[in-house]
Amino acid sequence: MTSEIPPAFQPDSELVSRIVAAENREDRRGCSAPNILILHYTGMESAEAAIRWLALRESGVSCHYVVDETGAITQLVPEGSRAWHAGLSMWEGRDDVNSRSIGIEIHNPGHGLGYPDFPRAQMLAVEKLCHDIVSRNKIAPRHVLAHSDIAPARKDDPGEKFNWAWLALGGIGHWVEPAPIVEGDALDTGSCGAAVRELQKKLAAYGYGIDVTGAYDDATRIVVRAFQRHFRPALVDGRADPSTLKTLDALLEALPETDARSF
């Protein structure tokens, strides 16, 4: 392993090729150990630019790891410390996701810069790193999440091109085969009543931050889009069509009994 600056910590994973210590890190604020893994994309033109920015105090952000397009892994914050990667976010009714999570930035320019596919070498490295992290920290499959899951109104990353099915084949994350997209009635903006309320309750039961109002408002549409980006990426339109509803039901049914939340 080589370091661009004298490391302030030792790497947590043998997969790390270098350390670039980020300034924005702190204690986990009463959280004894992380139990969530958040995947992001960098949204910048190069991995090196992202690493430099994430290491600077003036950026106001940081993360634990960056995986570049070749699969090389840089660690910026030790896993025992709180990084500033999640921002204003919520999961399972709790905010301050930073204090209980590990964040991986996967280099991809993002939706604003062409949004290319994630290369195979990069996905292989992400798979190995995720497996290492969840094994050591005993992170449950349903706690391997997208940035867009925890901050749906602000973030789209890592986006619909990220291969969650690939990770699932490696035993990482919670996944079911998405239900086929077929013609049928859909819940959408302006819908209201018991069916919308049931949808909102199920999304909240899975962990999403959503109010149960019975009205298909903009906030509901945003959460449905986030759900689709992760679990039904073939069509991300914010409409709760039959495919979206069936996929959500299948995910809830597939939760271990000890991990299921009432709805």
C-alpha positions in Angstrom: 0.0 0.0 0.0 1.2 3.5 -0.8 0.0 6.8 0.7 0.1 10.3 -0.8 0.4 11.8 2.7 1.4 10.1 6.0 -1.7 8.1 6.9 -3.5 9.1 10.1 -5.0 5.6 10.3 -4.5 2.0 9.1 -6.7 0.7 6.4 -9.7 -1.4 7.5 -9.7 -3.6 4.5 -6.8 -5.5 2.7 -8.5 -4.4 -0.5 -7.4 -0.7 0.0 -4.6 0.4 -2.3 -3.9 3.7 -0.7 -5.0 6.1 2.0 -5.8 9.8 1.4 -6.9 11.0 4.9 -10.0 13.2 4.8 -10.2 16.1 7.2 -13.9 15.9 7.7 -14.3 13.0 10.2 -15.4 12.7 13.8 -16.7 10.4 16.4 -19.9 8.4 15.6 -22.0 10.4 18.1 -23.0 7.6 20.4 -23.3 4.9 17.8 -21.1 2.0 18.8 -20.8 0.5 15.3 -22.1 1.2 11.8 -25.1 -0.9 10.6 -25.8 0.7 7.3 -23.7 0.7 4.0 -24.5 3.6 1.6 -23.5 3.5 -2.0 -23.0 6.8 -3.9 -21.5 7.9 -7.2 -19.0 10.7 -7.3 -20.7 12.9 -9.8 -17.4 14.4 -10.9 -15.3 14.2 -14.1 -12.5 12.1 -12.6 -12.0 9.9 -9.5 -8.8 11.8 -8.6 -10.7 15.1 -8.6 -13.4 13.5 -6.4 -10.8 12.1 -3.9 -9.0 15.5 -3.7 -12.3 17.3 -3.0 -13.6 14.7 -0.5 -10.3 15.0 1.5 -10.6 18.8 1.9 -12.2 20.4 5.0 -13.7 23.2 2.8 -15.7 20.6 0.8 -17.9 20.0 3.8 -18.1 16.3 2.8 -16.2 13.1 3.0 -16.6 9.4 2.7 -15.0 6.2 3.9 -14.0 4.8 0.5 -13.7 5.7 -3.2 -13.6 3.1 -5.9 -12.3 4.4 -9.2 -13.2 3.1 -12.7 -10.3 0.6 -12.7 -11.4 -0.9 -9.4 -8.6 0.8 -7.3 -9.9 1.5 -3.8 -8.8 4.6 -1.8 -9.8 4.9 1.9 -10.3 8.4 3.3 -12.0 7.9 6.7 -11.6 4.9 9.1 -14.8 2.8 9.5 -14.8 3.6 13.2 -15.3 7.3 12.4 -18.3 9.3 11.2 -17.8 10.6 7.6 -20.0 13.3 6.0 -21.4 11.5 3.1 -25.2 11.0 3.7 -26.2 14.6 4.4 -29.8 15.4 5.3 -31.3 11.9 5.2 -33.5 9.4 6.9 -34.0 5.6 7.1 -36.4 3.7 9.3 -37.6 6.9 10.9 -34.2 8.0 12.0 -32.1 10.8 10.8 -28.3 11.3 11.2 -27.6 8.4 8.9 -23.9 9.4 8.9 -23.5 8.3 12.5 -24.5 4.7 11.8 -23.3 4.2 8.3 -20.2 3.6 6.0 -20.2 5.4 2.7 -18.6 4.2 -0.5 -18.2 6.7 -3.4 -18.1 4.9 -6.8 -16.6 7.0 -9.5 -19.1 7.9 -12.2 -19.7 11.3 -13.6 -23.4 10.9 -12.9 -26.6 12.0 -14.6 -25.3 15.5 -15.2 -22.2 14.4 -17.1 -23.5 11.6 -19.4 -23.9 8.9 -16.8 -21.9 6.1 -18.4 -22.2 2.4 -17.4 -20.3 1.2 -14.4 -17.3 -0.8 -15.8 -16.9 -4.5 -14.9 -13.6 -4.0 -13.1 -15.2 -1.4 -11.0 -18.2 -3.5 -10.2 -16.0 -6.5 -9.2 -14.1 -4.2 -6.8 -17.3 -2.8 -5.4 -18.6 -6.3 -4.8 -15.4 -7.4 -3.0 -15.3 -4.2 -0.9 -19.0 -4.5 0.1 -18.7 -8.1 1.0 -15.7 -7.3 3.2 -17.5 -4.4 4.9 -20.8 -6.2 5.6 -19.0 -9.3 6.8 -16.8 -7.5 9.3 -19.6 -5.1 10.5 -22.5 -7.6 10.3 -24.6 -5.3 8.2 -28.0 -6.8 7.3 -28.8 -7.1 3.5 -31.6 -4.6 3.7 -29.2 -2.0 5.1 -27.1 -1.9 1.9 -28.7 1.2 0.4 -28.4 3.8 -2.3 -27.9 7.5 -1.5 -31.2 8.1 -3.2 -33.0 5.7 -0.8 -32.1 7.8 2.2 -32.3 11.2 0.6 -34.8 10.8 -2.3 -35.7 14.5 -2.6 -32.0 15.4 -3.1 -30.1 12.6 -4.6 -30.3 10.2 -7.6 -27.1 8.2 -7.0 -25.8 5.7 -7.7 -28.8 5.6 -10.1 -30.7 3.2 -12.3 -27.6 1.9 -14.2 -26.0 0.6 -11.0 -26.1 -3.2 -11.0 -27.8 -4.1 -7.7 -28.6 -7.5 -9.1 -24.9 -8.2 -9.6 -24.3 -7.5 -5.9 -27.2 -9.7 -4.9 -25.7 -12.6 -6.8 -22.6 -12.1 -4.6 -24.8 -12.2 -1.4 -24.8 -8.4 -0.9 -28.0 -6.4 -0.4 -31.7 -7.3 -0.4 -33.1 -8.0 -3.8 -35.9 -9.7 -5.7 -36.3 -10.0 -9.4 -38.5 -7.0 -10.4 -42.0 -7.9 -11.5 -42.5 -7.5 -15.3 -43.7 -4.2 -16.6 -47.2 -4.6 -17.9 -50.2 -2.5 -18.8 -52.5 -1.7 -16.0 -53.8 1.1 -13.7 -51.2 3.0 -11.8 -51.2 5.3 -8.8 -49.9 8.7 -9.7 -50.1 12.4 -8.8 -53.6 13.2 -7.9 -54.5 9.7 -6.7 -55.9 9.4 -3.2 -57.5 7.0 -0.9 -56.9 3.6 0.7 -54.6 2.3 -2.1 -52.3 5.2 -1.8 -52.2 5.0 2.0 -51.3 1.3 1.7 -48.5 2.1 -0.7 -47.1 4.7 1.7 -47.3 2.4 4.7 -45.4 -0.3 2.8 -42.7 2.1 1.7 -42.4 3.3 5.3 -42.3 -0.3 6.5 -39.4 -1.0 4.2 -37.5 2.0 5.6 -38.2 5.0 3.4 -38.9 8.4 4.9 -42.5 9.0 3.8 -45.6 10.4 5.5 -48.8 8.2 5.3 -51.4 10.7 4.1 -53.5 8.8 1.5 -52.6 11.5 -1.1 -50.2 10.8 -4.0 -48.3 14.1 -3.6 -45.0 15.2 -5.0 -43.2 13.7 -2.0 -44.7 10.3 -2.6 -43.8 10.4 -6.3 -40.2 11.3 -5.3 -40.0 8.3 -3.0 -41.5 6.0 -5.6 -38.8 7.1 -8.1 -36.1 6.4 -5.5 -37.6 2.9 -5.0 -37.6 2.3 -8.7 -34.0 3.4 -9.2 -32.9 0.7 -6.8 -35.4 -2.1 -7.1 -37.2 -1.7 -10.5 -34.6 0.3 -12.6 -36.0 -0.6 -16.1 -38.5 2.3 -15.8 -38.0 5.2 -13.4 -41.1 7.4 -13.7 -42.5 7.9 -10.2 -45.8 6.1 -11.1 -46.8 3.2 -8.8 -47.7 0.8 -11.6 -48.4 -2.9 -11.1 -44.7 -3.8 -11.5 -43.7 -1.4 -8.8 -46.4 -2.5 -6.4 -45.7 -6.2 -6.9 -41.9 -5.7 -6.5 -42.4 -3.8 -3.3 -44.7 -6.6 -2.0 -42.1 -9.2 -2.9 -39.4 -7.3 -1.1 -41.4 -7.1 2.1 -42.4 -10.7 1.9 -38.7 -11.7 1.4 -37.6 -9.9 4.6 -36.6 -12.3 7.4 -39.3 -12.5 10.1 -36.9 -10.9 12.7 -36.3 -8.0 10.3 -39.9 -7.4 9.0 -41.7 -4.2 10.1 -45.5 -4.2 10.5 -47.6 -2.4 8.0 
